[in-house]
Amino acid sequence: NQGTPSLPPPYQHKMSDELKALLGTEPLINQAGEKMELAAVVGSAPLVGIYFSAHWCGPCRNFTPQLVQFKAKLAENGTQLPIIFGSSDKDDAAMKSYFSEMSGFHAFPHGDARIEALKSKYSVSGIPWLVVVDAKGNLVMNEADTDVPNGAAAYSGWVAKASK
């Protein structure tokens, strides 16, 4: 694919054990509610987003369409950014309804213990909140939601930071 820079060698590998340790080995779900293995979701992407949000949160409902568009624009240019949704919704029905608006995203099942563990690890103090990690599970950007309005430049900055 022209226009897509080749990735530096550290990212040309299968999913790392560190990323598995961070995100867990239990399945994620896709928008159809089907279970998906983490390796299938992440593939060979150099970066992974973890998105904490909830339908009841007004700022989240404003930001989520921006994040969906950001991910779609990257995909149009041949760049895959897997984003995993960690819901703070009060019940499974609310989570699934909100998740249906997140085209191309995957999610932790509602109430999954990994959500709270990751929120604690990254000191998530409010939502919406986007964390970006590299393929080895290292933190690249905490509160990355503030970068998303910068479009592709935000992603390029994250990749540059990840490869240092």
Sine and cosine of phi, psi and omega as CSV:
sin_phi,cos_phi,sin_psi,cos_psi,sin_omega,cos_omega
0.00,0.00,0.90,-0.44,0.04,-1.00
-0.93,0.36,0.49,-0.87,0.03,-1.00
1.00,0.03,-0.21,0.98,0.05,-1.00
-0.97,-0.24,0.91,-0.42,0.00,-1.00
-0.91,0.42,0.55,-0.84,0.06,-1.00
-0.95,0.31,0.50,-0.87,-0.06,-1.00
-0.99,0.11,0.53,-0.85,0.05,-1.00
-0.89,0.45,0.45,-0.89,-0.10,-0.99
-0.76,0.65,-0.58,0.82,-0.04,-1.00
-0.86,0.51,-0.34,0.94,-0.06,-1.00
-0.99,-0.15,-0.01,1.00,-0.01,-1.00
-1.00,-0.05,0.88,0.47,-0.01,-1.00
-0.50,-0.87,0.13,-0.99,0.06,-1.00
-0.96,0.29,0.20,-0.98,-0.02,-1.00
-0.84,0.55,0.71,-0.71,-0.07,-1.00
-0.97,0.22,0.40,-0.92,0.09,-1.00
-0.89,0.45,-0.56,0.83,0.00,-1.00
-0.90,0.43,-0.64,0.77,0.03,-1.00
-0.92,0.38,-0.63,0.78,0.08,-1.00
-0.88,0.48,-0.67,0.74,-0.01,-1.00
-0.90,0.43,-0.61,0.79,-0.01,-1.00
-0.94,0.35,-0.75,0.66,-0.14,-0.99
-0.99,-0.13,-0.14,0.99,0.07,-1.00
1.00,0.09,0.25,-0.97,-0.04,-1.00
-0.97,-0.24,-0.11,0.99,0.06,-1.00
-0.93,0.37,0.52,-0.86,-0.05,-1.00
-0.89,0.45,0.43,-0.90,0.19,-0.98
-0.99,-0.14,0.03,-1.00,0.09,-1.00
-0.83,-0.56,0.49,-0.87,0.13,-0.99
-0.99,-0.13,-0.05,-1.00,-0.09,-1.00
-0.94,0.34,-0.30,0.95,0.08,-1.00
-1.00,0.10,-0.03,1.00,-0.01,-1.00
1.00,0.09,0.11,0.99,-0.01,-1.00
-0.99,0.17,0.58,-0.81,0.05,-1.00
-0.96,0.29,0.66,-0.75,-0.02,-1.00
-0.75,-0.66,0.70,-0.72,0.07,-1.00
-0.96,0.27,0.56,-0.83,-0.01,-1.00
-0.82,0.58,-0.68,0.73,-0.02,-1.00
-0.86,0.51,-0.61,0.79,0.02,-1.00
-0.94,0.34,-0.55,0.84,0.00,-1.00
-0.96,0.29,-0.71,0.71,-0.11,-0.99
-0.99,0.13,-0.62,0.78,-0.03,-1.00
0.84,0.55,-0.73,-0.68,-0.01,-1.00
-0.96,-0.28,0.33,0.94,-0.01,-1.00
-0.87,0.49,0.67,-0.74,0.00,-1.00
-0.97,0.25,-0.36,0.93,-0.03,-1.00
-0.73,-0.68,0.46,-0.89,0.05,-1.00
-0.71,-0.71,0.71,-0.70,0.08,-1.00
-0.99,-0.15,0.62,-0.79,0.11,-0.99
-0.86,-0.51,0.90,-0.43,-0.15,-0.99
-0.93,-0.37,0.90,-0.44,0.03,-1.00
-0.99,-0.16,0.81,-0.59,-0.11,-0.99
-0.26,-0.96,0.13,-0.99,0.07,-1.00
-0.37,-0.93,0.51,-0.86,-0.03,-1.00
-0.90,0.43,-0.55,0.83,-0.05,-1.00
-0.95,0.32,-0.16,0.99,-0.07,-1.00
-1.00,-0.05,0.93,-0.37,-0.01,-1.00
-0.82,0.57,-0.77,0.64,0.03,-1.00
-0.86,0.50,-0.53,0.85,0.05,-1.00
-0.92,0.40,-0.71,0.71,-0.01,-1.00
-0.90,0.45,-0.45,0.89,0.08,-1.00
-0.98,0.21,-0.61,0.80,-0.08,-1.00
-0.99,0.16,-0.59,0.81,-0.09,-1.00
-0.80,0.60,-0.71,0.70,0.03,-1.00
-0.88,0.48,-0.54,0.84,0.05,-1.00
-0.91,0.42,-0.67,0.74,0.00,-1.00
-0.93,0.37,-0.64,0.77,0.06,-1.00
-0.87,0.49,-0.70,0.71,0.01,-1.00
-0.91,0.41,-0.66,0.75,0.04,-1.00
-0.84,0.55,-0.75,0.66,0.00,-1.00
-0.90,0.44,-0.66,0.75,-0.01,-1.00
-0.91,0.42,-0.66,0.75,0.02,-1.00
-0.90,0.45,-0.67,0.74,0.06,-1.00
-0.87,0.49,-0.70,0.72,-0.02,-1.00
-0.88,0.47,-0.61,0.79,0.04,-1.00
-0.86,0.51,-0.51,0.86,0.00,-1.00
-1.00,-0.08,0.22,0.97,0.08,-1.00
0.99,0.11,0.20,0.98,-0.02,-1.00
-0.96,-0.28,0.85,-0.53,0.03,-1.00
-0.99,-0.12,0.82,-0.57,0.10,-0.99
-0.85,-0.53,0.99,-0.10,0.07,-1.00
-0.89,0.46,0.72,-0.69,0.07,-1.00
-0.82,-0.58,0.78,-0.63,-0.01,-1.00
-0.93,-0.36,0.85,-0.53,-0.05,-1.00
-1.00,0.06,0.79,-0.62,0.12,-0.99
-0.92,-0.39,0.96,-0.26,-0.13,-0.99
-0.98,0.18,0.65,-0.76,0.19,-0.98
-0.95,-0.30,0.28,0.96,0.02,-1.00
-0.92,0.39,0.44,-0.90,-0.12,-0.99
-0.96,0.27,-0.42,0.91,0.02,-1.00
-0.52,-0.86,0.21,-0.98,-0.08,-1.00
-0.89,0.46,-0.62,0.78,-0.02,-1.00
-0.90,0.44,-0.69,0.72,0.02,-1.00
-0.90,0.43,-0.66,0.75,0.01,-1.00
-0.88,0.48,-0.75,0.67,-0.05,-1.00
-0.91,0.42,-0.61,0.79,0.03,-1.00
-0.89,0.46,-0.72,0.69,0.00,-1.00
-0.93,0.37,-0.67,0.74,0.00,-1.00
-0.87,0.49,-0.50,0.86,-0.01,-1.00
-0.89,0.45,-0.32,0.95,0.02,-1.00
-1.00,0.07,-0.08,1.00,-0.13,-0.99
-0.97,-0.25,0.95,0.30,-0.07,-1.00
-0.82,0.58,0.81,-0.58,0.07,-1.00
0.99,0.11,-0.05,1.00,0.01,-1.00
-1.00,0.10,0.27,-0.96,0.19,-0.98
-0.85,-0.52,0.14,-0.99,-0.06,-1.00
-0.53,-0.85,0.43,-0.90,0.26,-0.97
-0.96,0.27,0.58,-0.82,0.08,-1.00
-0.85,0.53,0.48,-0.88,-0.01,-1.00
-0.83,0.55,0.72,-0.69,0.04,-1.00
0.98,0.19,0.06,1.00,-0.02,-1.00
-0.86,0.51,0.71,-0.70,-0.05,-1.00
-0.88,0.48,-0.42,0.91,0.00,-1.00
-0.89,0.46,-0.50,0.87,-0.03,-1.00
-0.88,0.47,-0.80,0.60,-0.02,-1.00
-0.92,0.40,-0.60,0.80,0.02,-1.00
-0.89,0.46,-0.68,0.73,0.00,-1.00
-0.95,0.32,-0.62,0.79,0.06,-1.00
-0.87,0.50,-0.65,0.76,0.03,-1.00
-0.92,0.39,-0.72,0.69,-0.02,-1.00
-0.84,0.54,-0.65,0.76,-0.07,-1.00
-0.98,-0.17,0.25,0.97,0.06,-1.00
0.78,0.63,0.68,0.73,0.01,-1.00
-0.91,0.42,0.88,-0.48,-0.08,-1.00
-0.93,-0.37,0.03,1.00,0.02,-1.00
-0.11,-0.99,0.12,-0.99,0.06,-1.00
-0.74,-0.67,0.46,-0.89,0.04,1.00
-0.94,0.33,0.46,-0.89,-0.02,-1.00
-0.50,-0.86,0.83,-0.56,0.01,-1.00
-0.90,-0.44,0.79,-0.62,0.09,-1.00
-0.93,-0.37,0.69,-0.72,0.07,-1.00
-0.90,-0.44,0.80,-0.60,0.06,-1.00
-0.87,-0.50,0.35,-0.94,0.04,-1.00
-1.00,0.01,-0.01,-1.00,-0.07,-1.00
-0.91,0.41,-0.23,0.97,0.04,-1.00
-0.98,-0.19,0.11,0.99,0.04,-1.00
1.00,0.10,0.11,0.99,0.02,-1.00
-0.98,0.19,0.62,-0.79,0.05,-1.00
-0.91,0.41,0.80,-0.60,0.09,-1.00
-0.98,-0.20,-0.73,0.69,-0.02,-1.00
-0.48,-0.88,0.83,-0.56,0.12,-0.99
-0.99,-0.14,0.55,-0.84,-0.10,-0.99
0.83,0.56,0.67,0.74,-0.03,-1.00
-0.93,0.38,-0.22,0.98,0.02,-1.00
-0.85,0.53,-0.45,0.89,0.01,-1.00
-0.94,0.33,-0.35,0.94,0.00,-1.00
-1.00,0.06,-0.42,0.91,-0.15,-0.99
-0.81,0.59,-0.63,0.78,0.02,-1.00
-0.87,0.50,-0.28,0.96,0.03,-1.00
-0.98,0.17,-0.02,1.00,0.08,-1.00
0.91,0.42,-0.61,-0.79,-0.08,-1.00
-0.85,0.53,-0.50,0.87,0.03,-1.00
-0.88,0.48,-0.56,0.83,0.04,-1.00
-0.90,0.44,-0.73,0.68,0.00,-1.00
-0.88,0.47,-0.70,0.71,0.01,-1.00
-0.86,0.51,-0.64,0.77,0.04,-1.00
-0.90,0.44,-0.64,0.77,0.02,-1.00
-0.91,0.42,-0.69,0.73,0.01,-1.00
-0.89,0.46,-0.68,0.73,0.01,-1.00
-0.88,0.48,-0.67,0.74,0.00,-1.00
-0.92,0.40,-0.63,0.78,-0.03,-1.00
-0.92,0.39,-0.52,0.86,-0.10,-1.00
-1.00,0.01,0.08,1.00,0.05,-1.00
-0.99,0.15,0.00,0.00,0.00,0.00
